[in-house]
Amino acid sequence: MGLLDGKVGLIYGVRNDRSLGWGCASSIAREGGRLVLAVYGDREQAEAEKLLATLPGGENGFVAQCDLTKDDSIAALHNLIGEKVDKLDFMIHCVAFAKKEDLGGRYVDSSRDGFALALDSSAFSFVAAVKAAEPLMSGGGSMLTLTYLGSEKVVPNYNTMGVAKAALESSVRYMASDLGPQGIRVNALSPGPTMTLAAAGISGFRNLYRDVPERAPLRRNTDIFEVGDTAAFFVSDWSRGITGEVVYVDSGLHILAG
């Protein structure tokens, strides 16, 4: 018996086997969850289909494309889910984007369109995903997103993404209040620096990643499967009393000063 036997869920953002979304998918499949993986384009779909086939019960899931910045794309995805799956028990949002030129230098020099893009892609995309999943959770469920410490501390070169993550965390609290009466929980996980494809594009990230084992209380970097195991807990009934929270999975790094 797995912790998530009989549960069906949607995960956005499984890009490759180093992504945080893949850590979540792996842990959830191990515990018996059935998965729908939503990806951005053809290349991502091909990779996600290969990965899904390696998971326990992967043959019972499927991969579909969705652009979370376009309402018609979100609607098409959920129409497809409605045809193939009669419910959703959980949704996990592992999506964020900012222009590379807005991830360097001074935050005050951020472009107006870059700011808007980061907020839409990284924060409102979760709001849109929650709104679309809500009708498929008539029996309650769990919504989960991924944030980062740069939402509340200044992390060099994180800039517009840090502000977007702050908006994302505030959205978690507001939506937890909105959806709590329906038995739907909304939470966020805040992993430590993890060597994903997206993180590697942030200037200075490799130095930040390298320094973690010397500073974090557990003296090691965050592993995508640690994040995945925590996600499995949050989409299970074991976390049924928790909503509106940001939980750190970062080897204790966030408790340190400076």
Contacts in CASP RR format, 6 or more apart in sequence:
PFRMAT RR
TARGET T0000
AUTHOR 0000-0000-0000
METHOD contacts of the structure
MODEL  1
MGLLDGKVGLIYGVRNDRSLGWGCASSIAREGGRLVLAVYGDREQAEAEK
LLATLPGGENGFVAQCDLTKDDSIAALHNLIGEKVDKLDFMIHCVAFAKK
EDLGGRYVDSSRDGFALALDSSAFSFVAAVKAAEPLMSGGGSMLTLTYLG
SEKVVPNYNTMGVAKAALESSVRYMASDLGPQGIRVNALSPGPTMTLAAA
GISGFRNLYRDVPERAPLRRNTDIFEVGDTAAFFVSDWSRGITGEVVYVD
SGLHILAG
2 31 0 8 1.000
2 32 0 8 1.000
3 31 0 8 1.000
3 32 0 8 1.000
3 232 0 8 1.000
3 233 0 8 1.000
3 236 0 8 1.000
3 238 0 8 1.000
4 28 0 8 1.000
4 31 0 8 1.000
4 32 0 8 1.000
4 33 0 8 1.000
4 232 0 8 1.000
4 235 0 8 1.000
4 236 0 8 1.000
5 31 0 8 1.000
5 32 0 8 1.000
5 33 0 8 1.000
6 32 0 8 1.000
6 33 0 8 1.000
6 34 0 8 1.000
6 89 0 8 1.000
7 28 0 8 1.000
7 32 0 8 1.000
7 33 0 8 1.000
7 34 0 8 1.000
7 89 0 8 1.000
7 90 0 8 1.000
7 235 0 8 1.000
7 236 0 8 1.000
8 33 0 8 1.000
8 34 0 8 1.000
8 35 0 8 1.000
8 36 0 8 1.000
8 85 0 8 1.000
8 87 0 8 1.000
8 88 0 8 1.000
8 89 0 8 1.000
8 90 0 8 1.000
9 28 0 8 1.000
9 33 0 8 1.000
9 34 0 8 1.000
9 35 0 8 1.000
9 36 0 8 1.000
9 88 0 8 1.000
9 89 0 8 1.000
9 90 0 8 1.000
9 91 0 8 1.000
9 92 0 8 1.000
9 235 0 8 1.000
10 35 0 8 1.000
10 36 0 8 1.000
10 37 0 8 1.000
10 38 0 8 1.000
10 81 0 8 1.000
10 88 0 8 1.000
10 90 0 8 1.000
10 91 0 8 1.000
10 92 0 8 1.000
10 133 0 8 1.000
11 21 0 8 1.000
11 24 0 8 1.000
11 25 0 8 1.000
11 28 0 8 1.000
11 35 0 8 1.000
11 36 0 8 1.000
11 37 0 8 1.000
11 38 0 8 1.000
11 91 0 8 1.000
11 92 0 8 1.000
11 94 0 8 1.000
12 38 0 8 1.000
12 39 0 8 1.000
12 66 0 8 1.000
12 68 0 8 1.000
12 91 0 8 1.000
12 92 0 8 1.000
12 93 0 8 1.000
12 94 0 8 1.000
12 95 0 8 1.000
12 129 0 8 1.000
13 19 0 8 1.000
13 21 0 8 1.000
13 37 0 8 1.000
13 38 0 8 1.000
13 39 0 8 1.000
13 40 0 8 1.000
13 44 0 8 1.000
13 94 0 8 1.000
13 95 0 8 1.000
14 21 0 8 1.000
14 22 0 8 1.000
14 25 0 8 1.000
14 37 0 8 1.000
14 39 0 8 1.000
14 44 0 8 1.000
14 48 0 8 1.000
14 51 0 8 1.000
14 94 0 8 1.000
15 21 0 8 1.000
15 22 0 8 1.000
15 39 0 8 1.000
15 44 0 8 1.000
15 47 0 8 1.000
15 48 0 8 1.000
15 196 0 8 1.000
15 197 0 8 1.000
15 198 0 8 1.000
16 22 0 8 1.000
16 47 0 8 1.000
16 51 0 8 1.000
16 197 0 8 1.000
17 51 0 8 1.000
18 195 0 8 1.000
18 196 0 8 1.000
18 197 0 8 1.000
18 224 0 8 1.000
19 94 0 8 1.000
19 196 0 8 1.000
19 197 0 8 1.000
19 224 0 8 1.000
20 94 0 8 1.000
20 146 0 8 1.000
20 191 0 8 1.000
20 194 0 8 1.000
20 196 0 8 1.000
20 224 0 8 1.000
20 227 0 8 1.000
20 228 0 8 1.000
21 92 0 8 1.000
21 94 0 8 1.000
21 224 0 8 1.000
21 228 0 8 1.000
22 51 0 8 1.000
22 224 0 8 1.000
23 224 0 8 1.000
23 225 0 8 1.000
23 227 0 8 1.000
23 228 0 8 1.000
23 231 0 8 1.000
24 92 0 8 1.000
24 94 0 8 1.000
24 227 0 8 1.000
24 228 0 8 1.000
24 231 0 8 1.000
24 232 0 8 1.000
25 35 0 8 1.000
25 37 0 8 1.000
25 51 0 8 1.000
25 52 0 8 1.000
25 55 0 8 1.000
26 55 0 8 1.000
26 225 0 8 1.000
26 228 0 8 1.000
27 225 0 8 1.000
27 228 0 8 1.000
27 229 0 8 1.000
27 231 0 8 1.000
27 232 0 8 1.000
28 35 0 8 1.000
28 228 0 8 1.000
28 231 0 8 1.000
28 232 0 8 1.000
28 235 0 8 1.000
29 35 0 8 1.000
29 55 0 8 1.000
29 56 0 8 1.000
29 57 0 8 1.000
29 58 0 8 1.000
30 55 0 8 1.000
30 56 0 8 1.000
30 232 0 8 1.000
31 232 0 8 1.000
31 236 0 8 1.000
32 56 0 8 1.000
32 57 0 8 1.000
34 57 0 8 1.000
34 58 0 8 1.000
34 60 0 8 1.000
34 61 0 8 1.000
34 85 0 8 1.000
35 52 0 8 1.000
35 55 0 8 1.000
35 58 0 8 1.000
35 61 0 8 1.000
36 61 0 8 1.000
36 62 0 8 1.000
36 63 0 8 1.000
36 64 0 8 1.000
36 81 0 8 1.000
36 84 0 8 1.000
36 85 0 8 1.000
37 48 0 8 1.000
37 52 0 8 1.000
37 61 0 8 1.000
37 62 0 8 1.000
37 63 0 8 1.000
37 64 0 8 1.000
38 63 0 8 1.000
38 64 0 8 1.000
38 65 0 8 1.000
38 66 0 8 1.000
38 77 0 8 1.000
39 45 0 8 1.000
39 47 0 8 1.000
39 48 0 8 1.000
39 63 0 8 1.000
39 64 0 8 1.000
39 65 0 8 1.000
39 66 0 8 1.000
40 65 0 8 1.000
40 66 0 8 1.000
40 67 0 8 1.000
41 65 0 8 1.000
42 65 0 8 1.000
44 65 0 8 1.000
45 63 0 8 1.000
45 64 0 8 1.000
45 65 0 8 1.000
48 63 0 8 1.000
49 63 0 8 1.000
52 58 0 8 1.000
52 61 0 8 1.000
52 62 0 8 1.000
52 63 0 8 1.000
53 59 0 8 1.000
62 84 0 8 1.000
64 77 0 8 1.000
64 80 0 8 1.000
64 81 0 8 1.000
65 73 0 8 1.000
65 77 0 8 1.000
66 73 0 8 1.000
66 74 0 8 1.000
66 76 0 8 1.000
66 77 0 8 1.000
67 73 0 8 1.000
67 74 0 8 1.000
68 74 0 8 1.000
68 95 0 8 1.000
68 121 0 8 1.000
68 125 0 8 1.000
68 128 0 8 1.000
68 129 0 8 1.000
69 120 0 8 1.000
69 121 0 8 1.000
69 125 0 8 1.000
71 128 0 8 1.000
74 128 0 8 1.000
74 129 0 8 1.000
74 132 0 8 1.000
75 132 0 8 1.000
77 132 0 8 1.000
78 132 0 8 1.000
78 133 0 8 1.000
78 135 0 8 1.000
78 136 0 8 1.000
81 88 0 8 1.000
81 136 0 8 1.000
82 136 0 8 1.000
85 136 0 8 1.000
87 136 0 8 1.000
87 137 0 8 1.000
87 138 0 8 1.000
87 139 0 8 1.000
88 133 0 8 1.000
88 136 0 8 1.000
88 137 0 8 1.000
88 141 0 8 1.000
89 137 0 8 1.000
89 140 0 8 1.000
89 141 0 8 1.000
89 142 0 8 1.000
89 235 0 8 1.000
90 141 0 8 1.000
90 142 0 8 1.000
90 143 0 8 1.000
90 144 0 8 1.000
90 235 0 8 1.000
91 129 0 8 1.000
91 130 0 8 1.000
91 133 0 8 1.000
91 142 0 8 1.000
91 143 0 8 1.000
91 144 0 8 1.000
92 144 0 8 1.000
92 145 0 8 1.000
92 231 0 8 1.000
92 235 0 8 1.000
93 125 0 8 1.000
93 126 0 8 1.000
93 129 0 8 1.000
93 130 0 8 1.000
93 143 0 8 1.000
93 144 0 8 1.000
93 145 0 8 1.000
93 146 0 8 1.000
94 145 0 8 1.000
94 146 0 8 1.000
95 121 0 8 1.000
95 122 0 8 1.000
95 125 0 8 1.000
95 126 0 8 1.000
96 121 0 8 1.000
96 122 0 8 1.000
96 146 0 8 1.000
96 161 0 8 1.000
96 164 0 8 1.000
96 165 0 8 1.000
96 198 0 8 1.000
97 117 0 8 1.000
97 118 0 8 1.000
97 121 0 8 1.000
97 122 0 8 1.000
97 198 0 8 1.000
98 114 0 8 1.000
98 117 0 8 1.000
98 118 0 8 1.000
98 121 0 8 1.000
98 122 0 8 1.000
98 159 0 8 1.000
98 160 0 8 1.000
98 161 0 8 1.000
98 164 0 8 1.000
99 111 0 8 1.000
99 114 0 8 1.000
99 117 0 8 1.000
99 118 0 8 1.000
99 160 0 8 1.000
100 201 0 8 1.000
101 111 0 8 1.000
102 110 0 8 1.000
102 111 0 8 1.000
102 114 0 8 1.000
102 115 0 8 1.000
102 118 0 8 1.000
102 159 0 8 1.000
102 160 0 8 1.000
102 161 0 8 1.000
103 157 0 8 1.000
103 158 0 8 1.000
103 159 0 8 1.000
103 160 0 8 1.000
103 161 0 8 1.000
103 201 0 8 1.000
103 202 0 8 1.000
103 203 0 8 1.000
104 156 0 8 1.000
104 157 0 8 1.000
104 159 0 8 1.000
104 203 0 8 1.000
105 157 0 8 1.000
105 159 0 8 1.000
107 159 0 8 1.000
107 160 0 8 1.000
107 163 0 8 1.000
110 159 0 8 1.000
110 160 0 8 1.000
114 160 0 8 1.000
115 160 0 8 1.000
115 163 0 8 1.000
118 160 0 8 1.000
118 161 0 8 1.000
118 163 0 8 1.000
118 164 0 8 1.000
119 160 0 8 1.000
119 163 0 8 1.000
119 164 0 8 1.000
119 167 0 8 1.000
121 164 0 8 1.000
122 161 0 8 1.000
122 164 0 8 1.000
122 165 0 8 1.000
122 168 0 8 1.000
123 164 0 8 1.000
123 165 0 8 1.000
123 167 0 8 1.000
123 168 0 8 1.000
123 171 0 8 1.000
124 171 0 8 1.000
126 143 0 8 1.000
126 145 0 8 1.000
126 168 0 8 1.000
126 171 0 8 1.000
126 172 0 8 1.000
127 171 0 8 1.000
127 175 0 8 1.000
129 143 0 8 1.000
130 143 0 8 1.000
130 175 0 8 1.000
130 179 0 8 1.000
130 186 0 8 1.000
133 143 0 8 1.000
134 179 0 8 1.000
134 182 0 8 1.000
134 184 0 8 1.000
137 182 0 8 1.000
137 184 0 8 1.000
139 182 0 8 1.000
139 183 0 8 1.000
140 182 0 8 1.000
140 183 0 8 1.000
140 184 0 8 1.000
141 183 0 8 1.000
141 184 0 8 1.000
141 185 0 8 1.000
141 235 0 8 1.000
142 184 0 8 1.000
142 185 0 8 1.000
142 186 0 8 1.000
142 187 0 8 1.000
142 234 0 8 1.000
142 235 0 8 1.000
142 236 0 8 1.000
142 239 0 8 1.000
143 175 0 8 1.000
143 179 0 8 1.000
143 184 0 8 1.000
143 185 0 8 1.000
143 186 0 8 1.000
143 187 0 8 1.000
144 186 0 8 1.000
144 187 0 8 1.000
144 188 0 8 1.000
144 189 0 8 1.000
144 231 0 8 1.000
144 234 0 8 1.000
144 235 0 8 1.000
145 168 0 8 1.000
145 172 0 8 1.000
145 187 0 8 1.000
145 188 0 8 1.000
145 189 0 8 1.000
146 188 0 8 1.000
146 189 0 8 1.000
146 190 0 8 1.000
146 191 0 8 1.000
146 227 0 8 1.000
147 165 0 8 1.000
147 168 0 8 1.000
147 169 0 8 1.000
147 188 0 8 1.000
147 189 0 8 1.000
147 190 0 8 1.000
147 246 0 8 1.000
148 155 0 8 1.000
148 158 0 8 1.000
148 161 0 8 1.000
148 162 0 8 1.000
148 165 0 8 1.000
148 190 0 8 1.000
148 191 0 8 1.000
148 192 0 8 1.000
149 155 0 8 1.000
149 190 0 8 1.000
149 192 0 8 1.000
149 248 0 8 1.000
149 250 0 8 1.000
149 253 0 8 1.000
149 254 0 8 1.000
150 158 0 8 1.000
150 161 0 8 1.000
150 162 0 8 1.000
150 165 0 8 1.000
151 162 0 8 1.000
151 165 0 8 1.000
151 166 0 8 1.000
151 168 0 8 1.000
151 169 0 8 1.000
151 190 0 8 1.000
152 166 0 8 1.000
155 162 0 8 1.000
155 208 0 8 1.000
156 203 0 8 1.000
156 204 0 8 1.000
157 202 0 8 1.000
157 203 0 8 1.000
157 204 0 8 1.000
157 205 0 8 1.000
158 202 0 8 1.000
168 188 0 8 1.000
169 188 0 8 1.000
169 246 0 8 1.000
172 186 0 8 1.000
172 187 0 8 1.000
172 188 0 8 1.000
172 244 0 8 1.000
172 245 0 8 1.000
172 246 0 8 1.000
173 244 0 8 1.000
175 186 0 8 1.000
176 185 0 8 1.000
176 186 0 8 1.000
176 187 0 8 1.000
176 243 0 8 1.000
176 244 0 8 1.000
179 185 0 8 1.000
179 186 0 8 1.000
180 243 0 8 1.000
185 234 0 8 1.000
185 239 0 8 1.000
185 240 0 8 1.000
185 241 0 8 1.000
185 242 0 8 1.000
185 243 0 8 1.000
185 244 0 8 1.000
186 243 0 8 1.000
186 244 0 8 1.000
187 234 0 8 1.000
187 239 0 8 1.000
187 242 0 8 1.000
187 243 0 8 1.000
187 244 0 8 1.000
187 245 0 8 1.000
187 246 0 8 1.000
187 247 0 8 1.000
188 244 0 8 1.000
188 245 0 8 1.000
188 246 0 8 1.000
188 247 0 8 1.000
189 227 0 8 1.000
189 230 0 8 1.000
189 231 0 8 1.000
189 234 0 8 1.000
189 246 0 8 1.000
189 247 0 8 1.000
189 248 0 8 1.000
189 249 0 8 1.000
190 246 0 8 1.000
190 247 0 8 1.000
190 248 0 8 1.000
190 249 0 8 1.000
190 250 0 8 1.000
190 254 0 8 1.000
191 222 0 8 1.000
191 226 0 8 1.000
191 227 0 8 1.000
191 248 0 8 1.000
191 249 0 8 1.000
191 250 0 8 1.000
192 212 0 8 1.000
192 221 0 8 1.000
192 222 0 8 1.000
192 248 0 8 1.000
192 249 0 8 1.000
192 250 0 8 1.000
192 251 0 8 1.000
192 253 0 8 1.000
192 254 0 8 1.000
193 199 0 8 1.000
193 205 0 8 1.000
193 208 0 8 1.000
193 209 0 8 1.000
193 212 0 8 1.000
193 221 0 8 1.000
193 222 0 8 1.000
193 250 0 8 1.000
193 253 0 8 1.000
194 209 0 8 1.000
194 221 0 8 1.000
194 222 0 8 1.000
194 223 0 8 1.000
194 224 0 8 1.000
194 227 0 8 1.000
195 209 0 8 1.000
195 221 0 8 1.000
196 224 0 8 1.000
199 205 0 8 1.000
199 209 0 8 1.000
200 206 0 8 1.000
209 221 0 8 1.000
212 220 0 8 1.000
212 221 0 8 1.000
212 222 0 8 1.000
212 251 0 8 1.000
212 253 0 8 1.000
213 219 0 8 1.000
213 220 0 8 1.000
213 221 0 8 1.000
215 253 0 8 1.000
215 256 0 8 1.000
216 250 0 8 1.000
216 251 0 8 1.000
216 252 0 8 1.000
216 253 0 8 1.000
216 256 0 8 1.000
217 251 0 8 1.000
217 252 0 8 1.000
217 253 0 8 1.000
217 255 0 8 1.000
217 256 0 8 1.000
218 251 0 8 1.000
218 252 0 8 1.000
219 251 0 8 1.000
220 251 0 8 1.000
221 251 0 8 1.000
222 249 0 8 1.000
222 250 0 8 1.000
222 251 0 8 1.000
226 249 0 8 1.000
227 249 0 8 1.000
230 247 0 8 1.000
230 249 0 8 1.000
233 239 0 8 1.000
234 242 0 8 1.000
234 247 0 8 1.000
248 254 0 8 1.000
END
